[in-house]
Structure formats: structure tokens, C-alpha cells
């Protein structure tokens, strides 16, 4: 007679981690960004010179630093999920705090970048490239802010011992959203800042 094994996961095997509702939201957001990216690529193909010249005024270094910042923060979120699966509430909260800290670094760098552009008189109406650049980066910026709010709520609950190795759907839900935010920047950065 075999003994039933206990699976310490808050989601069914084969299903995505976290709450199913977040995945509908993530897919909707990825679709929105996908349409944005497709429109950008289509427009760029028809205005190559304008896009290339305008792109030269972007700060690639800050974009690259922000890519590294978000990738590192996603690693911290992975560590947070691993910690909560082992029942390490405090460690989970600390990893989430570190991810939020890096989110703040991203926000500060983007604010400096936006300030530089707006101070130079660049706006949505400057040209087609800047309409896409500002729309995409501001839209993504808002997602970073929302992601930080979600991670902060998860972190506070983890600090209060609100998750267990058996039930940690909230941590996985927050992590899934944050990984989506990271993934979008990993596509957005080379597309807008680098590819010529």
C-alpha cells in the first residue's frame, strides 16, 4: 500500500504559479505591449532615418543599467518564492524588499531620463519616434510602480507570517507579475534603444 506524497506547492502541477486571475491580466498586458511593439516596428520600417536619428539622443547606458536592475530584481523575487516554500517568512520578505529597492533604482533612473527629455522640449508631439518612446516607457513605468505596490503588499504579509510552505499563492502571484514587468523591459530596451 503506497503512502500519498505531500506536495508543498500552492498550485496544481502543470498549472501556472500564482492566482489564475493574474495570468489573464498578464496575458492582456502582454497583448497590449505586443500591439505597441508591432506598431513601433511597422512605423519604424516606414521612417528608418527619423527613428535612427532620434534614437541617438536616448541614454543607452541608463537603459542598459535598468535592464540589469530589473533582471537582478527578478532573481531576488525568485529567491523570495524559494524562501517561502521552505517556510522562511523573514527571508522571503527580505528578498522582496531587495527587489522593491531595485525597483526604486529603476524608477529614479527613469525619472532622470524623463526629466532630461522634457527639459529638452521633447514631448509626445515632437515626432513619431518620441511618441512611441514616451508612450511605451511611461506605460511600462506605470507597470513598474504597480509591481512595486504588489510586491510591497506581499512583503508585508510575509513579514506577518501570512504565508506557509503549503499556501503561498500570493507570493507566486506577485512574482509572476514582476517577471512580466521585467520581460517587457528586456524586449523594450533593445527594440527602442539599441536596434537600428
C-alpha positions in Angstrom: 0.0 0.0 0.0 1.6 3.3 -1.1 1.7 6.4 1.0 0.3 9.5 -0.6 3.0 12.1 -1.1 2.6 15.6 0.2 3.3 18.3 -2.4 4.4 21.6 -1.0 3.1 23.8 -3.7 0.2 26.3 -3.7 -0.7 25.5 -7.3 -1.6 22.3 -9.1 1.2 20.6 -11.1 1.1 21.8 -14.7 -0.7 25.0 -13.9 1.0 28.4 -13.8 2.2 29.7 -10.4 0.1 32.1 -8.5 -3.6 33.0 -8.9 -5.2 32.2 -12.3 -6.7 35.7 -12.4 -3.2 37.3 -12.6 -2.4 35.3 -15.7 -5.5 36.7 -17.5 -4.2 40.1 -16.5 -0.6 39.3 -17.6 -1.8 38.0 -21.0 -3.9 41.1 -21.5 -0.9 43.3 -20.6 1.4 41.3 -22.9 -1.1 41.7 -25.7 -1.2 45.4 -25.2 2.6 45.7 -25.2 2.7 43.4 -28.2 0.4 45.7 -30.2 2.6 48.6 -29.1 5.8 46.8 -30.2 4.2 45.8 -33.5 3.0 49.3 -34.2 6.5 50.6 -33.3 8.2 48.2 -35.7 5.7 49.0 -38.5 6.2 52.7 -38.1 10.0 52.4 -37.8 10.1 50.5 -41.1 8.5 53.5 -42.8 10.6 56.2 -41.0 14.0 54.5 -40.6 16.1 57.7 -40.8 13.9 59.6 -38.4 13.9 56.7 -35.9 17.7 56.2 -36.1 18.4 59.9 -35.7 16.0 60.3 -32.7 17.3 57.1 -31.1 20.8 58.6 -30.9 19.5 61.1 -28.3 18.5 58.3 -25.9 20.7 57.3 -23.0 21.5 53.7 -23.8 23.6 53.4 -20.6 20.7 54.2 -18.4 18.5 51.8 -20.4 21.1 49.0 -20.0 21.6 49.7 -16.3 17.8 49.5 -15.9 17.7 46.2 -17.7 20.4 44.8 -15.3 18.4 46.3 -12.4 15.2 44.6 -13.4 16.8 41.2 -14.2 18.5 41.3 -10.8 15.3 42.2 -9.1 13.6 39.2 -10.8 16.3 37.0 -9.4 15.6 38.4 -5.9 11.9 37.6 -6.4 12.8 34.0 -7.4 14.7 33.8 -4.2 11.7 35.1 -2.2 9.5 32.4 -3.7 12.1 29.7 -2.9 12.4 31.0 0.7 8.6 30.9 1.4 8.4 27.4 0.0 10.8 26.5 2.8 8.8 28.4 5.4 11.3 31.2 5.7 8.9 34.2 6.1 11.6 36.7 7.1 14.0 35.7 4.4 11.1 35.9 1.8 10.3 39.4 3.0 13.9 40.5 2.8 14.3 39.3 -0.8 11.1 41.1 -1.7 12.4 44.3 0.0 15.6 44.0 -2.1 13.6 43.6 -5.3 11.5 46.7 -4.3 14.7 48.6 -3.6 15.9 47.8 -7.2 12.5 48.8 -8.5 13.1 52.2 -6.8 16.5 52.4 -8.6 14.7 51.8 -11.9 12.2 54.5 -11.1 14.8 57.1 -10.2 16.8 56.4 -13.3 13.7 56.7 -15.5 12.7 59.9 -13.8 16.1 61.5 -14.6 15.7 60.3 -18.2 12.2 61.7 -18.5 13.3 65.0 -16.9 16.1 65.3 -19.4 13.8 64.7 -22.3 11.0 67.0 -21.1 13.6 69.7 -20.3 14.9 69.5 -23.8 11.4 70.2 -25.1 10.7 66.7 -26.2 7.1 65.5 -25.9 4.7 63.1 -27.5 4.2 65.5 -30.4 7.9 66.0 -31.2 7.9 63.2 -33.8 6.7 59.7 -34.3 9.7 58.1 -32.6 9.3 60.1 -29.4 5.6 59.5 -29.4 6.4 55.7 -29.3 9.3 56.1 -26.9 7.4 58.2 -24.3 4.2 56.1 -24.7 6.0 52.8 -24.3 8.3 53.8 -21.5 5.7 55.7 -19.5 3.3 52.8 -19.9 6.0 50.4 -18.7 7.0 52.8 -15.9 3.4 52.7 -14.5 3.6 48.9 -14.5 6.8 49.0 -12.5 5.1 51.2 -9.9 2.1 48.8 -9.7 4.5 45.9 -9.5 6.3 47.5 -6.5 3.0 48.1 -4.8 2.1 44.4 -5.3 5.4 43.3 -4.0 5.2 45.6 -1.0 1.8 44.1 -0.1 3.2 40.6 -0.4 6.3 41.5 1.6 4.2 43.0 4.5 2.0 39.9 4.6 5.1 37.6 4.6 6.6 39.6 7.5 3.4 38.9 9.4 3.7 35.2 8.7 0.7 35.2 6.3 2.2 32.5 4.0 3.2 28.9 4.6 5.1 26.4 2.5 1.7 24.8 1.6 -0.1 28.1 0.9 1.9 30.9 -0.8 -0.2 31.7 -3.8 0.1 35.5 -3.1 3.9 35.3 -3.3 3.8 33.5 -6.6 1.2 35.9 -7.9 3.3 38.9 -7.1 6.4 37.2 -8.5 4.6 36.3 -11.8 3.5 40.0 -12.3 7.0 41.2 -11.6 8.6 38.8 -14.0 6.2 40.1 -16.7 7.3 43.7 -16.0 10.9 42.5 -16.3 10.2 40.6 -19.5 8.6 43.6 -21.2 11.7 45.8 -20.4 14.0 43.1 -21.8 12.1 43.4 -25.1 11.5 47.1 -24.9 15.1 48.1 -24.2 16.8 46.6 -27.3 13.8 47.4 -29.5 13.7 51.1 -28.7 17.2 51.9 -27.5 19.5 49.7 -29.5 18.2 48.1 -32.7 19.0 50.3 -35.7 
